[in-house]
């Protein structure tokens, strides 16, 4: 009797030391969950699954069933429903290999949104502007990464809408503007892919997992590995991390950022990094708006800053090195 290979590990069960199997991000999410940090619930699909996919250009047998089992467990943990019209569960789909390759592979946010769950998100948050902002972001990311539609098509429409309504920045667009933009983005997807935007959240998830696996062999990632002489012994495939969404674009009391527990240049023991208010992760690296230094958060969001300091201390005392 052959034992089928385990391709999926929930964050509570994965081995935080096994970066070759779970990728750096997946291994760290598992370890941080297990030491009691407030990591949003999720699971990691292994680099073995990536290599099996790349070999046959399809997800390995049984993987989608395993993913569904883990999504049902995620629904139980969060009390939300994937694709629900009242209390929807949305997830991020992120790459992560054993070696850090910043910006070289792909991430999709807000997955699980469709015409039904969009209404559910509005009910859940009582924030229609936020829901349409999340939807237009998801359509663009899914179109670009999963369906290979050039960013230019979406960026042109965004620029045209901002001009039309005299909005200097995307945060100046109101609910109706974002609703119009989401409609135009859906039309772009249908025009360039020949099919309407997929409404089944599991179809969205299956397509996205394959797209993230493929990004391992994308030109950017291959060139990066060549340039930095990253061998198969150091990094072999990317894992995929499916994580419950936490929203940075819900208003001026939320945000997103990147940071280190110390200054990576000097080693000074101070949180170092940047953040943006009312934004999602891609915005920090995309250069759409200018981020602020994390030090400014002490004045702007003192309670969040205090929580970051607590987190900083716990991370350093656990890992004994800069994170």
Phi and psi in degrees as GROMACS dihedral restraints (atoms count N, CA, C in turn):
[ dihedral_restraints ]
;  ai    aj    ak    al  type     phi  dphi    fc
    3     4     5     6     1   -91.5    20    10
    4     5     6     7     1   138.2    20    10
    6     7     8     9     1   -92.0    20    10
    7     8     9    10     1   125.0    20    10
    9    10    11    12     1   -72.4    20    10
   10    11    12    13     1   146.5    20    10
   12    13    14    15     1   -69.2    20    10
   13    14    15    16     1   140.2    20    10
   15    16    17    18     1   -83.1    20    10
   16    17    18    19     1   120.0    20    10
   18    19    20    21     1  -104.3    20    10
   19    20    21    22     1   -14.1    20    10
   21    22    23    24     1  -129.8    20    10
   22    23    24    25     1   132.3    20    10
   24    25    26    27     1  -128.7    20    10
   25    26    27    28     1   125.9    20    10
   27    28    29    30     1   -71.3    20    10
   28    29    30    31     1   155.5    20    10
   30    31    32    33     1   -56.8    20    10
   31    32    33    34     1   -29.9    20    10
   33    34    35    36     1   -71.1    20    10
   34    35    36    37     1   -18.2    20    10
   36    37    38    39     1  -114.6    20    10
   37    38    39    40     1   -20.0    20    10
   39    40    41    42     1   -68.0    20    10
   40    41    42    43     1   152.0    20    10
   42    43    44    45     1   -84.8    20    10
   43    44    45    46     1   109.2    20    10
   45    46    47    48     1   -62.2    20    10
   46    47    48    49     1   -12.3    20    10
   48    49    50    51     1   -93.5    20    10
   49    50    51    52     1   -12.7    20    10
   51    52    53    54     1   -94.6    20    10
   52    53    54    55     1    74.3    20    10
   54    55    56    57     1   -71.5    20    10
   55    56    57    58     1   -27.1    20    10
   57    58    59    60     1   -63.8    20    10
   58    59    60    61     1   -35.4    20    10
   60    61    62    63     1   -86.8    20    10
   61    62    63    64     1   -42.3    20    10
   63    64    65    66     1  -102.9    20    10
   64    65    66    67     1    -4.7    20    10
   66    67    68    69     1    74.7    20    10
   67    68    69    70     1   159.7    20    10
   69    70    71    72     1   -61.3    20    10
   70    71    72    73     1   -44.8    20    10
   72    73    74    75     1   -65.4    20    10
   73    74    75    76     1   -47.9    20    10
   75    76    77    78     1   -61.7    20    10
   76    77    78    79     1   -45.7    20    10
   78    79    80    81     1   -61.1    20    10
   79    80    81    82     1   -43.5    20    10
   81    82    83    84     1   -68.8    20    10
   82    83    84    85     1   -37.4    20    10
   84    85    86    87     1   -62.8    20    10
   85    86    87    88     1   -40.3    20    10
   87    88    89    90     1   -63.1    20    10
   88    89    90    91     1   -48.5    20    10
   90    91    92    93     1   -64.4    20    10
   91    92    93    94     1   -43.1    20    10
   93    94    95    96     1   -65.9    20    10
   94    95    96    97     1   -36.3    20    10
   96    97    98    99     1   -61.6    20    10
   97    98    99   100     1   -44.1    20    10
   99   100   101   102     1   -71.8    20    10
  100   101   102   103     1   -21.0    20    10
  102   103   104   105     1   -94.9    20    10
  103   104   105   106     1     5.9    20    10
  105   106   107   108     1    92.9    20    10
  106   107   108   109     1    14.1    20    10
  108   109   110   111     1   -76.9    20    10
  109   110   111   112     1   156.9    20    10
  111   112   113   114     1   -83.0    20    10
  112   113   114   115     1    66.5    20    10
  114   115   116   117     1   -81.4    20    10
  115   116   117   118     1   131.3    20    10
  117   118   119   120     1   -59.6    20    10
  118   119   120   121     1   141.9    20    10
  120   121   122   123     1   -59.0    20    10
  121   122   123   124     1   147.2    20    10
  123   124   125   126     1  -180.0    20    10
  124   125   126   127     1  -168.8    20    10
  126   127   128   129     1  -153.3    20    10
  127   128   129   130     1   163.1    20    10
  129   130   131   132     1  -119.1    20    10
  130   131   132   133     1   133.8    20    10
  132   133   134   135     1   -98.3    20    10
  133   134   135   136     1   130.5    20    10
  135   136   137   138     1   -75.2    20    10
  136   137   138   139     1   165.3    20    10
  138   139   140   141     1   -66.1    20    10
  139   140   141   142     1   -26.9    20    10
  141   142   143   144     1   -60.4    20    10
  142   143   144   145     1   -40.7    20    10
  144   145   146   147     1   -64.3    20    10
  145   146   147   148     1   -37.9    20    10
  147   148   149   150     1   -60.5    20    10
  148   149   150   151     1   -48.2    20    10
  150   151   152   153     1   -66.2    20    10
  151   152   153   154     1   -36.4    20    10
  153   154   155   156     1   -64.9    20    10
  154   155   156   157     1   -38.8    20    10
  156   157   158   159     1   -65.0    20    10
  157   158   159   160     1   -47.1    20    10
  159   160   161   162     1   -65.5    20    10
  160   161   162   163     1   -29.6    20    10
  162   163   164   165     1   -68.3    20    10
  163   164   165   166     1   -40.2    20    10
  165   166   167   168     1  -115.1    20    10
  166   167   168   169     1     0.2    20    10
  168   169   170   171     1    57.1    20    10
  169   170   171   172     1    33.1    20    10
  171   172   173   174     1  -155.8    20    10
  172   173   174   175     1   156.2    20    10
  174   175   176   177     1   -63.7    20    10
  175   176   177   178     1   139.9    20    10
  177   178   179   180     1   -60.2    20    10
  178   179   180   181     1   150.8    20    10
  180   181   182   183     1   -53.5    20    10
  181   182   183   184     1   134.1    20    10
  183   184   185   186     1    86.2    20    10
  184   185   186   187     1   -11.5    20    10
  186   187   188   189     1   -66.2    20    10
  187   188   189   190     1   -44.3    20    10
  189   190   191   192     1   -63.7    20    10
  190   191   192   193     1   -36.9    20    10
  192   193   194   195     1   -64.0    20    10
  193   194   195   196     1   -39.6    20    10
  195   196   197   198     1   -66.3    20    10
  196   197   198   199     1   -41.9    20    10
  198   199   200   201     1   -61.0    20    10
  199   200   201   202     1   -43.2    20    10
  201   202   203   204     1   -61.0    20    10
  202   203   204   205     1   -42.3    20    10
  204   205   206   207     1   -58.7    20    10
  205   206   207   208     1   -43.5    20    10
  207   208   209   210     1   -70.9    20    10
  208   209   210   211     1   -32.1    20    10
  210   211   212   213     1   -67.8    20    10
  211   212   213   214     1   -38.5    20    10
  213   214   215   216     1   -63.6    20    10
  214   215   216   217     1   -38.9    20    10
  216   217   218   219     1   -65.1    20    10
  217   218   219   220     1   -36.6    20    10
  219   220   221   222     1   -66.5    20    10
  220   221   222   223     1   -39.0    20    10
  222   223   224   225     1   -59.9    20    10
  223   224   225   226     1   -42.1    20    10
  225   226   227   228     1   -64.2    20    10
  226   227   228   229     1   -44.9    20    10
  228   229   230   231     1   -64.4    20    10
  229   230   231   232     1   -37.7    20    10
  231   232   233   234     1   -95.4    20    10
  232   233   234   235     1   -16.7    20    10
  234   235   236   237     1    73.3    20    10
  235   236   237   238     1    16.0    20    10
  237   238   239   240     1  -115.6    20    10
  238   239   240   241     1   164.2    20    10
  240   241   242   243     1  -116.9    20    10
  241   242   243   244     1   133.6    20    10
  243   244   245   246     1   -71.0    20    10
  244   245   246   247     1   113.2    20    10
  246   247   248   249     1    87.1    20    10
  247   248   249   250     1     7.0    20    10
  249   250   251   252     1   -67.0    20    10
  250   251   252   253     1   144.1    20    10
  252   253   254   255     1   -89.4    20    10
  253   254   255   256     1     1.6    20    10
  255   256   257   258     1  -122.4    20    10
  256   257   258   259     1   -41.1    20    10
  258   259   260   261     1  -143.9    20    10
  259   260   261   262     1    73.5    20    10
  261   262   263   264     1   -74.2    20    10
  262   263   264   265     1   143.8    20    10
  264   265   266   267     1   -93.7    20    10
  265   266   267   268     1   122.4    20    10
  267   268   269   270     1  -114.7    20    10
  268   269   270   271     1   148.5    20    10
  270   271   272   273     1  -131.7    20    10
  271   272   273   274     1   160.8    20    10
  273   274   275   276     1  -103.1    20    10
  274   275   276   277     1   149.9    20    10
  276   277   278   279     1  -122.4    20    10
  277   278   279   280     1   107.7    20    10
  279   280   281   282     1  -122.5    20    10
  280   281   282   283     1   144.4    20    10
  282   283   284   285     1   -80.4    20    10
  283   284   285   286     1   169.1    20    10
  285   286   287   288     1   177.4    20    10
  286   287   288   289     1   108.1    20    10
  288   289   290   291     1   -97.8    20    10
  289   290   291   292     1   176.8    20    10
  291   292   293   294     1   -69.4    20    10
  292   293   294   295     1   -24.3    20    10
  294   295   296   297     1  -108.1    20    10
  295   296   297   298     1   139.9    20    10
  297   298   299   300     1   -66.3    20    10
  298   299   300   301     1   128.2    20    10
  300   301   302   303     1  -133.7    20    10
  301   302   303   304     1    71.1    20    10
  303   304   305   306     1   -57.0    20    10
  304   305   306   307     1   126.7    20    10
  306   307   308   309     1    75.0    20    10
  307   308   309   310     1     2.0    20    10
  309   310   311   312     1   -87.6    20    10
  310   311   312   313     1   -24.7    20    10
  312   313   314   315     1  -119.8    20    10
  313   314   315   316     1  -174.5    20    10
  315   316   317   318     1  -112.2    20    10
  316   317   318   319     1   155.1    20    10
  318   319   320   321     1  -137.1    20    10
  319   320   321   322     1   137.9    20    10
  321   322   323   324     1  -122.1    20    10
  322   323   324   325     1   129.1    20    10
  324   325   326   327     1  -108.4    20    10
  325   326   327   328     1   158.5    20    10
  327   328   329   330     1    65.8    20    10
  328   329   330   331     1    26.2    20    10
  330   331   332   333     1   -70.2    20    10
  331   332   333   334     1   140.1    20    10
  333   334   335   336     1   114.0    20    10
  334   335   336   337     1    -6.7    20    10
  336   337   338   339     1   -79.2    20    10
  337   338   339   340     1   135.7    20    10
  339   340   341   342     1  -151.6    20    10
  340   341   342   343     1  -171.3    20    10
  342   343   344   345     1   -61.7    20    10
  343   344   345   346     1   -32.3    20    10
  345   346   347   348     1   -77.3    20    10
  346   347   348   349     1   -52.3    20    10
  348   349   350   351     1   -70.8    20    10
  349   350   351   352     1   -22.5    20    10
  351   352   353   354     1   -60.4    20    10
  352   353   354   355     1   -45.5    20    10
  354   355   356   357     1   -63.0    20    10
  355   356   357   358     1   -38.7    20    10
  357   358   359   360     1   -63.5    20    10
  358   359   360   361     1   -38.9    20    10
  360   361   362   363     1   -66.4    20    10
  361   362   363   364     1   -36.6    20    10
  363   364   365   366     1   -65.3    20    10
  364   365   366   367     1   -43.7    20    10
  366   367   368   369     1   -63.2    20    10
  367   368   369   370     1   -44.1    20    10
  369   370   371   372     1   -64.9    20    10
  370   371   372   373     1   -41.1    20    10
  372   373   374   375     1  -103.1    20    10
  373   374   375   376     1   -15.4    20    10
  375   376   377   378     1    53.7    20    10
  376   377   378   379     1    36.7    20    10
  378   379   380   381     1  -141.5    20    10
  379   380   381   382     1    88.7    20    10
  381   382   383   384     1   -66.4    20    10
  382   383   384   385     1   -37.7    20    10
  384   385   386   387     1   -61.3    20    10
  385   386   387   388     1   -46.6    20    10
  387   388   389   390     1   -58.6    20    10
  388   389   390   391     1   -43.9    20    10
  390   391   392   393     1   -61.7    20    10
  391   392   393   394     1   -43.9    20    10
  393   394   395   396     1   -70.9    20    10
  394   395   396   397     1   -30.9    20    10
  396   397   398   399     1   -65.2    20    10
  397   398   399   400     1   -43.9    20    10
  399   400   401   402     1   -63.3    20    10
  400   401   402   403     1   -39.0    20    10
  402   403   404   405     1   -66.5    20    10
  403   404   405   406     1   -46.9    20    10
  405   406   407   408     1   -66.5    20    10
  406   407   408   409     1   -33.2    20    10
  408   409   410   411     1   -65.6    20    10
  409   410   411   412     1   -44.4    20    10
  411   412   413   414     1   -63.5    20    10
  412   413   414   415     1   -45.0    20    10
  414   415   416   417     1   -58.9    20    10
  415   416   417   418     1   -43.7    20    10
  417   418   419   420     1   -66.0    20    10
  418   419   420   421     1   -48.1    20    10
  420   421   422   423     1   -62.7    20    10
  421   422   423   424     1   -43.2    20    10
  423   424   425   426     1   -65.6    20    10
  424   425   426   427     1   -43.3    20    10
  426   427   428   429     1   -60.6    20    10
  427   428   429   430     1   -43.8    20    10
  429   430   431   432     1   -71.2    20    10
  430   431   432   433     1   -50.4    20    10
  432   433   434   435     1   -85.4    20    10
  433   434   435   436     1   -46.5    20    10
  435   436   437   438     1   -83.7    20    10
  436   437   438   439     1   -30.9    20    10
  438   439   440   441     1  -113.2    20    10
  439   440   441   442     1     1.1    20    10
  441   442   443   444     1    62.7    20    10
  442   443   444   445     1    36.1    20    10
  444   445   446   447     1   -94.7    20    10
  445   446   447   448     1   129.1    20    10
  447   448   449   450     1   -59.4    20    10
  448   449   450   451     1   138.7    20    10
  450   451   452   453     1   -54.5    20    10
  451   452   453   454     1   -32.0    20    10
  453   454   455   456     1   -53.5    20    10
  454   455   456   457     1   -40.6    20    10
  456   457   458   459     1   -60.9    20    10
  457   458   459   460     1   -41.0    20    10
  459   460   461   462     1   -74.6    20    10
  460   461   462   463     1   -42.8    20    10
  462   463   464   465     1   -62.8    20    10
  463   464   465   466     1   -36.8    20    10
  465   466   467   468     1   -61.7    20    10
  466   467   468   469     1   -43.4    20    10
  468   469   470   471     1   -67.7    20    10
  469   470   471   472     1   -39.5    20    10
  471   472   473   474     1   -60.4    20    10
  472   473   474   475     1   -46.4    20    10
  474   475   476   477     1   -62.5    20    10
  475   476   477   478     1   -40.2    20    10
  477   478   479   480     1   -66.0    20    10
  478   479   480   481     1   -41.3    20    10
  480   481   482   483     1   -66.2    20    10
  481   482   483   484     1   -41.0    20    10
  483   484   485   486     1   -63.5    20    10
  484   485   486   487     1   -41.0    20    10
  486   487   488   489     1   -63.9    20    10
  487   488   489   490     1   -46.6    20    10
  489   490   491   492     1   -57.0    20    10
  490   491   492   493     1   -39.0    20    10
  492   493   494   495     1  -107.0    20    10
  493   494   495   496     1     9.2    20    10
  495   496   497   498     1    63.0    20    10
  496   497   498   499     1    37.3    20    10
  498   499   500   501     1   -97.0    20    10
  499   500   501   502     1   116.4    20    10
  501   502   503   504     1   -63.6    20    10
  502   503   504   505     1   -33.7    20    10
  504   505   506   507     1  -138.5    20    10
  505   506   507   508     1   165.0    20    10
  507   508   509   510     1   -62.8    20    10
  508   509   510   511     1   -28.2    20    10
  510   511   512   513     1   -70.3    20    10
  511   512   513   514     1   -13.7    20    10
  513   514   515   516     1   -87.2    20    10
  514   515   516   517     1    -5.5    20    10
  516   517   518   519     1   -78.0    20    10
  517   518   519   520     1   136.9    20    10
  519   520   521   522     1   -93.4    20    10
  520   521   522   523     1  -175.9    20    10
  522   523   524   525     1   -56.6    20    10
  523   524   525   526     1   -47.8    20    10
  525   526   527   528     1   -63.7    20    10
  526   527   528   529     1   -38.0    20    10
  528   529   530   531     1   -63.5    20    10
  529   530   531   532     1   -44.0    20    10
  531   532   533   534     1   -68.9    20    10
  532   533   534   535     1   -33.5    20    10
  534   535   536   537     1   -63.0    20    10
  535   536   537   538     1   -44.7    20    10
  537   538   539   540     1   -62.2    20    10
  538   539   540   541     1   -42.7    20    10
  540   541   542   543     1   -63.7    20    10
  541   542   543   544     1   -43.5    20    10
  543   544   545   546     1   -60.1    20    10
  544   545   546   547     1   -41.2    20    10
  546   547   548   549     1   -61.5    20    10
  547   548   549   550     1   -42.2    20    10
  549   550   551   552     1   -67.4    20    10
  550   551   552   553     1   -37.4    20    10
  552   553   554   555     1   -65.2    20    10
  553   554   555   556     1   -39.7    20    10
  555   556   557   558     1   -61.8    20    10
  556   557   558   559     1   -39.2    20    10
  558   559   560   561     1   -65.7    20    10
  559   560   561   562     1   -38.0    20    10
  561   562   563   564     1   -61.4    20    10
  562   563   564   565     1   -44.8    20    10
  564   565   566   567     1   -60.6    20    10
  565   566   567   568     1   -46.5    20    10
  567   568   569   570     1   -65.4    20    10
  568   569   570   571     1   -40.1    20    10
  570   571   572   573     1   -64.7    20    10
  571   572   573   574     1   -42.1    20    10
  573   574   575   576     1   -89.9    20    10
  574   575   576   577     1   -23.1    20    10
  576   577   578   579     1  -101.5    20    10
  577   578   579   580     1   -14.6    20    10
  579   580   581   582     1    79.9    20    10
  580   581   582   583     1     3.4    20    10
  582   583   584   585     1  -139.4    20    10
  583   584   585   586     1   151.9    20    10
  585   586   587   588     1   -63.8    20    10
  586   587   588   589     1   157.9    20    10
  588   589   590   591     1   -57.7    20    10
  589   590   591   592     1   131.2    20    10
  591   592   593   594     1   -64.2    20    10
  592   593   594   595     1   131.0    20    10
  594   595   596   597     1   -94.7    20    10
  595   596   597   598     1   -21.2    20    10
  597   598   599   600     1   -78.4    20    10
  598   599   600   601     1   116.8    20    10
  600   601   602   603     1   -61.6    20    10
  601   602   603   604     1   -31.2    20    10
  603   604   605   606     1   -70.9    20    10
  604   605   606   607     1   -31.8    20    10
  606   607   608   609     1   -66.5    20    10
  607   608   609   610     1   -43.1    20    10
  609   610   611   612     1   -56.7    20    10
  610   611   612   613     1   -43.9    20    10
  612   613   614   615     1   -67.5    20    10
  613   614   615   616     1   -44.8    20    10
  615   616   617   618     1   -61.9    20    10
  616   617   618   619     1   -45.2    20    10
  618   619   620   621     1   -63.4    20    10
  619   620   621   622     1   -40.4    20    10
  621   622   623   624     1   -69.3    20    10
  622   623   624   625     1   -40.7    20    10
  624   625   626   627     1   -60.8    20    10
  625   626   627   628     1   -45.2    20    10
  627   628   629   630     1   -60.6    20    10
  628   629   630   631     1   -40.2    20    10
  630   631   632   633     1   -65.0    20    10
  631   632   633   634     1   -40.6    20    10
  633   634   635   636     1   -67.4    20    10
  634   635   636   637     1   -41.3    20    10
  636   637   638   639     1   -58.0    20    10
  637   638   639   640     1   -44.4    20    10
  639   640   641   642     1   -64.1    20    10
  640   641   642   643     1   -29.8    20    10
  642   643   644   645     1   -64.1    20    10
  643   644   645   646     1   -18.5    20    10
  645   646   647   648     1   -61.1    20    10
  646   647   648   649     1   -34.1    20    10
  648   649   650   651     1  -102.0    20    10
  649   650   651   652     1    12.1    20    10
  651   652   653   654     1   -67.8    20    10
  652   653   654   655     1   156.4    20    10
  654   655   656   657     1   -56.4    20    10
  655   656   657   658     1   -45.4    20    10
  657   658   659   660     1   -57.3    20    10
  658   659   660   661     1   -47.6    20    10
  660   661   662   663     1   -67.8    20    10
  661   662   663   664     1   -41.6    20    10
  663   664   665   666     1   -64.5    20    10
  664   665   666   667     1   -45.3    20    10
  666   667   668   669     1   -62.1    20    10
  667   668   669   670     1   -40.0    20    10
  669   670   671   672     1   -62.2    20    10
  670   671   672   673     1   -45.2    20    10
  672   673   674   675     1   -64.3    20    10
  673   674   675   676     1   -37.8    20    10
  675   676   677   678     1   -64.7    20    10
  676   677   678   679     1   -48.9    20    10
  678   679   680   681     1   -59.8    20    10
  679   680   681   682     1   -40.7    20    10
  681   682   683   684     1   -99.4    20    10
  682   683   684   685     1    12.6    20    10
  684   685   686   687     1    51.0    20    10
  685   686   687   688     1    46.2    20    10
  687   688   689   690     1   -85.5    20    10
  688   689   690   691     1   116.9    20    10
  690   691   692   693     1   -93.1    20    10
  691   692   693   694     1   169.6    20    10
  693   694   695   696     1   -63.1    20    10
  694   695   696   697     1   -27.0    20    10
  696   697   698   699     1   -70.0    20    10
  697   698   699   700     1   -23.5    20    10
  699   700   701   702     1   -92.8    20    10
  700   701   702   703     1   -35.4    20    10
  702   703   704   705     1  -155.2    20    10
  703   704   705   706     1   119.2    20    10
  705   706   707   708     1  -128.9    20    10
  706   707   708   709     1    89.9    20    10
  708   709   710   711     1    90.0    20    10
  709   710   711   712     1   167.1    20    10
  711   712   713   714     1  -112.2    20    10
  712   713   714   715     1   143.4    20    10
  714   715   716   717     1   -82.1    20    10
  715   716   717   718     1   167.9    20    10
  717   718   719   720     1  -125.2    20    10
  718   719   720   721     1   127.4    20    10
  720   721   722   723     1  -105.3    20    10
  721   722   723   724     1   121.4    20    10
  723   724   725   726     1  -103.8    20    10
  724   725   726   727     1   116.7    20    10
  726   727   728   729     1  -133.7    20    10
  727   728   729   730     1   138.2    20    10
  729   730   731   732     1   -55.6    20    10
  730   731   732   733     1   132.8    20    10
  732   733   734   735     1   -69.1    20    10
  733   734   735   736     1   138.1    20    10
  735   736   737   738     1  -121.1    20    10
  736   737   738   739     1   131.8    20    10
  738   739   740   741     1   -99.9    20    10
  739   740   741   742     1   128.2    20    10
  741   742   743   744     1   -96.0    20    10
  742   743   744   745     1    -4.3    20    10
  744   745   746   747     1  -112.5    20    10
  745   746   747   748     1    33.4    20    10
  747   748   749   750     1   -92.5    20    10
  748   749   750   751     1    -0.1    20    10
  750   751   752   753     1   143.3    20    10
  751   752   753   754     1  -171.9    20    10
  753   754   755   756     1   -78.4    20    10
  754   755   756   757     1     1.1    20    10
  756   757   758   759     1  -105.6    20    10
  757   758   759   760     1    15.7    20    10
  759   760   761   762     1  -133.6    20    10
  760   761   762   763     1   165.9    20    10
  762   763   764   765     1  -175.1    20    10
  763   764   765   766     1  -173.2    20    10
  765   766   767   768     1  -145.1    20    10
  766   767   768   769     1   158.6    20    10
  768   769   770   771     1  -171.6    20    10
  769   770   771   772     1   177.3    20    10
  771   772   773   774     1  -129.3    20    10
  772   773   774   775     1   144.4    20    10
  774   775   776   777     1  -159.3    20    10
  775   776   777   778     1   164.3    20    10
  777   778   779   780     1  -123.7    20    10
  778   779   780   781     1   154.8    20    10
  780   781   782   783     1   -75.2    20    10
  781   782   783   784     1   -14.0    20    10
  783   784   785   786     1  -141.7    20    10
  784   785   786   787     1   167.3    20    10
  786   787   788   789     1   -70.1    20    10
  787   788   789   790     1   115.8    20    10
  789   790   791   792     1   -67.3    20    10
  790   791   792   793     1   -19.0    20    10
  792   793   794   795     1   -82.7    20    10
  793   794   795   796     1   -40.5    20    10
  795   796   797   798     1  -111.8    20    10
  796   797   798   799     1   -17.2    20    10
  798   799   800   801     1    81.3    20    10
  799   800   801   802     1     3.0    20    10
  801   802   803   804     1   -58.0    20    10
  802   803   804   805     1   136.0    20    10
  804   805   806   807     1   -81.5    20    10
  805   806   807   808     1    69.0    20    10
  807   808   809   810     1  -142.1    20    10
  808   809   810   811     1   140.9    20    10
  810   811   812   813     1   -59.0    20    10
  811   812   813   814     1   131.9    20    10
  813   814   815   816     1  -126.9    20    10
  814   815   816   817     1   130.8    20    10
  816   817   818   819     1   161.1    20    10
  817   818   819   820     1  -163.2    20    10
  819   820   821   822     1  -137.1    20    10
  820   821   822   823     1   156.1    20    10
  822   823   824   825     1  -146.4    20    10
  823   824   825   826     1   160.6    20    10
  825   826   827   828     1  -129.5    20    10
  826   827   828   829     1   137.1    20    10
  828   829   830   831     1   -83.9    20    10
  829   830   831   832     1   144.9    20    10
  831   832   833   834     1    52.9    20    10
  832   833   834   835     1    57.6    20    10
  834   835   836   837     1  -150.8    20    10
  835   836   837   838     1   167.9    20    10
  837   838   839   840     1  -115.9    20    10
  838   839   840   841     1   162.8    20    10
  840   841   842   843     1   -43.1    20    10
  841   842   843   844     1   -44.8    20    10
  843   844   845   846     1   -60.0    20    10
  844   845   846   847     1   -30.2    20    10
  846   847   848   849     1   -63.3    20    10
  847   848   849   850     1   -31.3    20    10
  849   850   851   852     1   -66.2    20    10
  850   851   852   853     1   -43.3    20    10
  852   853   854   855     1   -89.5    20    10
  853   854   855   856     1   -15.2    20    10
  855   856   857   858     1   -79.0    20    10
  856   857   858   859     1   -15.3    20    10
  858   859   860   861     1    74.7    20    10
  859   860   861   862     1    18.6    20    10
  861   862   863   864     1   -71.5    20    10
  862   863   864   865     1   -40.8    20    10
  864   865   866   867     1  -130.4    20    10
  865   866   867   868     1   158.6    20    10
  867   868   869   870     1   -86.5    20    10
  868   869   870   871     1   119.2    20    10
  870   871   872   873     1   -71.9    20    10
  871   872   873   874     1   164.1    20    10
  873   874   875   876     1  -105.7    20    10
  874   875   876   877     1   154.9    20    10
  876   877   878   879     1   -69.1    20    10
  877   878   879   880     1   142.7    20    10
  879   880   881   882     1   -58.0    20    10
  880   881   882   883     1   -28.9    20    10
  882   883   884   885     1   -55.9    20    10
  883   884   885   886     1   -32.3    20    10
  885   886   887   888     1   -68.6    20    10
  886   887   888   889     1   -19.9    20    10
  888   889   890   891     1   -64.5    20    10
  889   890   891   892     1   -26.9    20    10
  891   892   893   894     1   -57.4    20    10
  892   893   894   895     1   -36.8    20    10
  894   895   896   897     1   -83.3    20    10
  895   896   897   898     1   -43.2    20    10
  897   898   899   900     1   -77.2    20    10
  898   899   900   901     1   -40.2    20    10
  900   901   902   903     1  -137.5    20    10
  901   902   903   904     1    71.0    20    10
  903   904   905   906     1   -57.9    20    10
  904   905   906   907     1   -38.1    20    10
  906   907   908   909     1   -68.4    20    10
  907   908   909   910     1   -43.1    20    10
  909   910   911   912     1   -64.4    20    10
  910   911   912   913     1   -40.1    20    10
  912   913   914   915     1   -62.6    20    10
  913   914   915   916     1   -40.5    20    10
  915   916   917   918     1   -61.7    20    10
  916   917   918   919     1   -41.3    20    10
  918   919   920   921     1   -64.2    20    10
  919   920   921   922     1   -37.7    20    10
  921   922   923   924     1   -63.3    20    10
  922   923   924   925     1   -40.2    20    10
  924   925   926   927     1   -62.6    20    10
  925   926   927   928     1   -43.4    20    10
  927   928   929   930     1   -60.2    20    10
  928   929   930   931     1   -44.1    20    10
  930   931   932   933     1   -63.1    20    10
  931   932   933   934     1   -42.9    20    10
  933   934   935   936     1   -55.9    20    10
  934   935   936   937     1   -46.7    20    10
  936   937   938   939     1   -65.8    20    10
  937   938   939   940     1   -40.5    20    10
  939   940   941   942     1   -67.7    20    10
  940   941   942   943     1   -40.5    20    10
  942   943   944   945     1   -63.2    20    10
  943   944   945   946     1   -46.2    20    10
  945   946   947   948     1   -68.8    20    10
  946   947   948   949     1   -36.4    20    10
  948   949   950   951     1   -71.3    20    10
  949   950   951   952     1   -25.8    20    10
  951   952   953   954     1   -82.7    20    10
  952   953   954   955     1   -49.7    20    10
  954   955   956   957     1   -87.2    20    10
  955   956   957   958     1   -20.0    20    10
  957   958   959   960     1    59.2    20    10
  958   959   960   961     1    25.3    20    10
  960   961   962   963     1  -159.5    20    10
  961   962   963   964     1   167.3    20    10
  963   964   965   966     1   -61.3    20    10
  964   965   966   967     1   138.8    20    10
